[in-house]
Structures are given as structure tokens and as C-alpha cells.
Amino acid sequence: MRRPLLCIVFTAAILFSCNSSKNATITVPSEWVGTWAAAPQLVEPGNMPPQPGLRNNTIRQVVRVSAGGGKLRVQFSNQFSKQPVTIKSATIAVAKEGSRIDDATQALLRFSGKETVTMQPGTELFSDPVDFKLRPGSLLAITIYFGETSPSLTGHPGSRTTSYILGGNQIKSADFKDAVKTDHWYVIKGIDVMTSPKAFAIAVLGNSITDGRGSGTNRQNRWTDILSERLLTNPSTQNRGVLNLGIGGNCVLRGGLGPTALARFERDILSQSGVKYLLILEGINDIGGIKNADEVPEIAQQLIAAYALMADKAHAKGMKVYGCTILPFQKSFYDTPFRQRARDIVNEWIRTTRKFDAVIDFDKTMRDPDDLRKILPDLHDNDWLHPNEAGYEKMGTSIDLNLFAQ
């Protein structure tokens, strides 16, 4: 029987405790579980690295993991680039304030035993496994010294986290205090951890609301972060990884930014390690692109068919799938009567279909009880569409953790 919920989400995997040690004792591992991920896309011209750029220079990128463990591997992507990208050296370490790292934890990443690797266009790769005591919910710094890079880069522009670029080989520097700053990620795609046999990941497929537009830079307070913190501190849901695979401006069917949800589903969801649950919060940008009332029935039914297809594919991989209702958007730049009608059709299907194992009703959580088509006035980022920090807090805390207890 389906169990109704309060929100809409895509999630992933959780980690343990950070501090690398060459002599660390590693418990017998079970399998890889995702603890952090970002959906790759072709980086737009306005989001490219600032000078001095990445070629023959070093970048330090900070990420927040979820699940913890004693061994990890890092995934890198050159999926959307047109030329090879060479990593001359890469390390991982516990991140401290700003660009600083705990130097004692820094571990060198290798690729088939070598320090240097070249990624050809359209390819991705994992580092070799490395012993690393990864604390759940901690911040990690991935530092990369590049050789030749591509004019067209693969990355994730919506990092909501500051990265730091220094000229030349600075791979061993503990502090990038004089670095050029940029709030984007480049080349990094995911981190997997070897952890408890009871651990698994929650993958979240979404657009800017999952990616975190309106959350605080370097505050790690997207709704998926809030959910992850709650899972980690709840005794019955420890060892859960949460993977945020949102892309700002993303669409399910066509158009938008980045590959559509349908086009990226195999890579961004089905190929993730150890995923047991999938949350889907997509569709508002498709609805926002409807041009007139005549298009409503067709677009709404195409969205419904896409959700059903993704649910079927995830079920075939043994995942449970939770559908998330689309948030209110009255008074936003998407607001028209016919687009409201499309949202009503889609949300009604999400709430009543048997394709989903449960529903997270973010619409109900975020709407104004005095005007059900509007988001609560104190929960949006001044555009009546994207939640603000308080809105993401409400979304993350509204989800029933019992959905992930088994």
C-alpha cells in the first residue's frame, strides 16, 4: 500500500568519519555506496573558471558528504568536453574553514596505480580506492593539479560552495588563502564509500529547487542537506547516503539547462552506487514552458508518461521510488491559469498513481493555507518560485524518515 508523504526529493548515500591514515584499520567492506554526487553538464560560457583558469593550475573544491566509512573512491567526468583533460595530481582531505584543509588527512588519489591520468572526451573514471576515515556529514576538499584542459568543460555550475584556484602546482598547499574564488564545481562528479552492509544511498532527481537555488553559499542547507543531517542523527536511519542530482533550469522532456531528466536518467540515477531509494522532484520548468492552453493536455500527459517510465526503470533495478509534488508558483514568472491547470493534472497523478511507492507532498508542505496556489510568503526567495533558506529547512524537515528505515 502506498504511504503518503510531505515532500518531493532525489537522494543518495551517507558517510562516516574523516581523517586519512595510511595505517588505518579497515573493517570488512560490503559494497560501494554513494555519499556525494553532482549531476554533470556542459559548463556555460558565463560559468567557466575565472583567470588564471585550470590549465596547468590547481583548484580546490569543497563538498559535503553524507554517509561515512573507511575507504573511498572519487569519480571524475569529462563527459561533455570536446578535448582531453589531464589530471597531473589529485588529493582528498578533510576540509577546514574556507580553503584550508587538515594537512594530516590529505591522501593522494591514484588511477590504475598512477598519479597522472588523461580523460578523453565523453569519458568518466573513478580513482583507485583509498583508505580514509570518513566522518558522516563532513566536508571534504578535492584538490586537482591540471595539465592540459579543454576549452569546453564538464562541471556543475550550481555548487553553492566556493572553489579556489591557484596558479601552478599547489597540490600540497594546506591553505589557498590567495586563491581566485568561484562558486562552481569542475570535473568532479561523485564520491563512493565502502561502509556497513546496512548502508545505502538515496538519489534525488531534480531541478534548481533540488540543486539549491535560494540556499546559502557554503552553508550546505539545501533541503537534501537538511534531510541528510536528520537521517544521520536518527538511530534507525544511520548509514544513509543522500545524492543530490539536481540541475538548475533542468527539464524532464525537452529544453532547459543540461541534459533532460530522461536523457540523463541512466547515468545520473541508475549508475549510482548502492542506491535503494529514488526521489523525483522535476517538471516545473516543463510546465513553465507551456505556451498556451492547447498544449496543456499533451505536456501533462508526456510528463506523466516520463515519470512512469523512470519509475519502471528504477523498480527494475530494485529501487523504491517516491514521487514529489510540484510546489506552488502563483505570482511567479511562470504563473498563468493554463500552467496552473497543468500542475494540477500532474500533482493529482503523483498523489494517486500506483507507480510510486510513496508520495512526498511538497506542495502541501509549502503552500499558503489561505491561497493554495501560492507558496507561503516567508518561504520563497523573492520570486514566488524558489524556496529560501527557511523554505528548504521546512522541506527537509517535513519528510517522514520512516520512509528510509528499511
N, C-alpha and C positions, 0 to 999 in steps of 0.2 A: 504494500500500500504506500502511496506517495505521502510524504510528510511535508506540509507547507513550511516555508521559512520566511525570513525577513529581509534578504538582500540578494544581490547578483554579483558574481565573482569568478575569477580564474585563479587557482592557487598552485602551490608547489611543495618543495621539501625543506626540512629543518636540520640544523646542525648542533654541534656540542660546544667545544671549548678550544680557544686559540692559544697558541704558544707552541712553535715548532720545536722539535727536539730530535736530533739525529738518532738518539738512543731511546726514543720513546717506545714504551711497550704498547703494542697494538693488539687489541682483542681480535679473536677470530671474526672476520668480516662476513656479512651476508651477501649483499649486493649493493651496487651503486644507487644512491638516491639523490635527486636534485635538491640543492639547498639554496641556490640563487640562479636566476636566469633573466635575460633581457632579449626581447624579440629583435632580431637584426633587420636592417633595411638599408637601402642606398641612402647615404647621407646627402641631404640637400645642400646646394652651394652656400646658403646662409648659415649652415651649421657645421661647416668644415673647421678643422683645427686652426686656431689663430697662429700667427707667426711666433716662433720660428717654424711651426709645423712639426710633423712627425718624422720626416726623412732624416735619418742619421741623428735623431734626437730621442729623448726619453720622456715618457708620460707615466704618471702615477694616477691610477683610477681606484676610487673607493667604492665598495659595495657592502650592503648589509646581508649577511646570510641568515638562514632560518635554522635548520637542523644542524646538529653538531656531530662530531665523530673524530676518529683518529687517523684517517687517511683521506686525501682529496685529490682531485684532478680538475684542471681548468680547461674550458673549451674556448677556442678562438675561431673567428669566422672571417673569410674573405669572399663570402657568398655573392655579394653584389658588385664587387670590384672588377675592373676590366684588365688590370695588370697584377702581376705577382706582388706580394708583400712579404718582406723578410723580417723576422724577429731574430735579432742577434743575441738577445738575452732577455729572460723574463724571471721575475721573482714574485713570491707572495709572502705577506707578512701581516701581523696584527696592526691595524691602523690606530693611531692615536689622534689627538686633536689636529685639525687642519690637514696639512700634507705630511705630518710626521708619522713615523712607524716605530714600533718596538723592534729595534735592530736585532735583538737577540732571537727574535722569532722568524727572521727572514729566511726563506727557503728558496733555493734555485729550482726552477722548473726546467725539465728536460723533455726532449721529443725523440723517441726511439733511442734514448741514451745520449743524444747530442744537445748542446746548448743552443745551437742556431737551427732555425728551420725557415723554409720559404713556402708560403701558401700560394698555390696557383689560383687564378681567378675561378670563382664558383665553387671553392672548396672550404671545408671546415676541418678542424682537428682538435684532439684532446692532447694535453700534456701527459707525460708518464705519471703514474700515481706517486704521491709524495707523502711521507709521514708528517702529520701536522695535527696537533691537538686543537681542534676547532670548537670554540665555545659557542653554544646556541645563541642566535640573535646578535652576534658580534659583528664588528666592522673589520673588513679585510682590505688591504691595499695591494693591487696588482700593478707592478712596475714593469714597463716594457721599454727596452732599448731597441729601436728600429734601425734597419739598414734601408734598403730601397723600399719605397711605399708607392701606392697607386694614387693617381690624381682623383680617381673615383673610389671613395672609401665605404666600407661596410661598418655600420655602427648603430647606436641607439641614441638619437638626439635628446629624448626626454628623460635624462638621467636624474634630474632634480638633485644632483650630487656633483660637487666640484671636482674636476680633474686638474692635474698640474703638469705643465710641460717645461722642461729644461733642455738647453742645447747640449749636444754631445752625449757621451756615455756617463750617465749619472745613476746607474743601476744600483750602486751600493750606498747612495746617499740616504741618510736617515731622515733628513728634513729638506723639502723642496721650497724653502721659505722665499726664494727669489723667483719662483716659477711664474710663468704666464698661466692664468686660470681660465678654464672653460667649463661650462655646465653641460657637458656631453660625454658619452662613452664611445670609444672606438675599438673595433676588432674583438673585444671580449664578448662572450656570448653566455657562458654558464659555468657553474661550479657544482660538481658532484662530490658526495662524501660517502665513505664506507662507514656504516654505523650499525645500530641494533637491527636484528632481524624483524623487529616490530615497527621499524621506521618506514614511512612512505611519504610521497610528495603530493601536494595539491596544486594543480595547474590552473591558472586563471587566464582566460582568453578575453581580451577587451580592447577598448579604445582609450581616449585621453582620460576618462574617468577612472579607469584602472591604472593607466600609466601615471596618474597623479597630478594632472594639471590643477593648480589651486592648492596643492600641499606645500609644505615649507622646504626650501632648498636646504639640503644637509640635515633635515630634521627626521627623515625616514618615517614620515607619518602619512603615507598613502593608506587607503583602507586595507590593503593587503598586508601592510606592515602592522597595523593595529591588530588584525586577525592573527598574524603570526605570533605577536607577543602574547596574546591571550592563549593560543594553543600551547606555547612553550611553558607557560606558568600554570597550566591546568594539568593536574596529575594524570587524568585519563586521556590527554591528547599530546603528551610529550612525544618527541621524535617525529614531529610532523614538519615537513618542508613545505614552504609556500613559494611558488614560482609565478612572478608577475610577468605575463606575456602580453601586456597592453601596448598599443602603439597609438600615439596621439593622431587624431584625424583618420583613423582606420575605418574601413567599411567591410561589411560581410560579403557583399555581392560584387560591386564594381566601383571604381573611382577611389577617392580618398588618398591617404598617405600610406606608403608601404604596401606590401602585398596584401591582398584582401584576406579576410579570415579564412575563406575557403581555400585560397591558394597556399596559405602558409600553415594550414592545419596539420599536415603530415609532419613538417619539420618542427614547428613551434610547440606542438602538443604531443602527438603520437610518438615522437622520437625522444622525448624527455625520459630521464632515468627514474624508475621507481614510482611513477605516478599512479595513484589509486583513485583520485577524485578529480573531476574537471568542473570548473565553474565557468559559465558563459554569460558575459555581460557585453553584448555587441548589438548594434542595429540602429542606434540613434542617428548616426551620420548617414546611413542609407535612407532613413525616414526624412532627415533634413534635406536630402537631395531630391525629394519628390517635387515635381514641378507644377502639378495640377491635380485636381480631384480624380480625373480619369485614371491616373496612374496608381491610385491607392490600392485597389484590389490586387493588381498584378504584383506590385512591390511587396505588399504584405504577405502574399502567398509565397513569393520567392524567398523571403526571409524565413518563413515558417519551414519551407522545404529544406533550406540550408541548415537551420537548427536541427531538424530531424536527421539529416544526413550526418552531421557532425556527431550527434548523439549515438547514432548507429555505429559509426566507426569507432568511437571511444568505447562503447559497450563491447564491441568485438575484441578490443584489447583488454577487457576485464575491468575497465574503469566504471565508477559510478558518475553520473552526470547530473549536475544541479543547474537548473535554469534560473536566471536572474531577470527580474522585470526591469523594463526601461524606465528611468527616472522621469519625473515631470519636467516639462520645458516651456510652459506658458510664460510669456513676456520675454523669452529669449529670441535670438536672431533666427531660430528655426520655427517659431510659432506661427502656424496658420491652422484654420479649422480642419482642412483635409489632412494635414500631417498629424494633428491630434487624433483623428479618426484612425489613421494607420497605426499609431501607437496603441490605441485601444484594442484593435484587432490582434496585434502581436502579443500584447500583455495578457489578453484573455486566453490565447492559445497556450502561452507559457504556464499560466496558472492551472490549466485544465488538462493538458496533454498527458499521456502516459509515456511519452518519450523520455521525460526527465524523471530521475529517481526522487527528486525533491525540488522545491521552489524556494528561492531566496527573494523575498518580495521587497526589493529596494524602493520601488515606487511607493508602497505603503509606508515604509520607514521614513522616507524623505519628504512626502507631500504635506502641504498645509491642510489641516483638517477643515479649515474654513473655505478652502478653494482647492479641490483635489487635483487640479491640473497644474498647480504651481508648487515649486519646491519651497520649503519653509524659508522665510525671508532672511533668517540669520544663518543659513546653512549653505549659501551659494557664494561664488567668487565674483560677485558684482555683474554676473551675466545671466543669471536665472537658468543656468545650464550645468556648469561645473560646480561641484561641491567645494567649499573652502575647507580649512583645516578642521573646523568644528564638524562640518558635514562628513568628512572622511572618518573622523572619530566615531560619529554616530553610525555610519555604515559598518565599520569594522566591529563595533561592539554589539550590533543588532543580530549578528549571525549566531545561530544555535550551535555551540561546539559539539553537541551530541551527534551532529551530522558526520563528524570525523573521528568518533570514538572507536570505531571498529576497523 
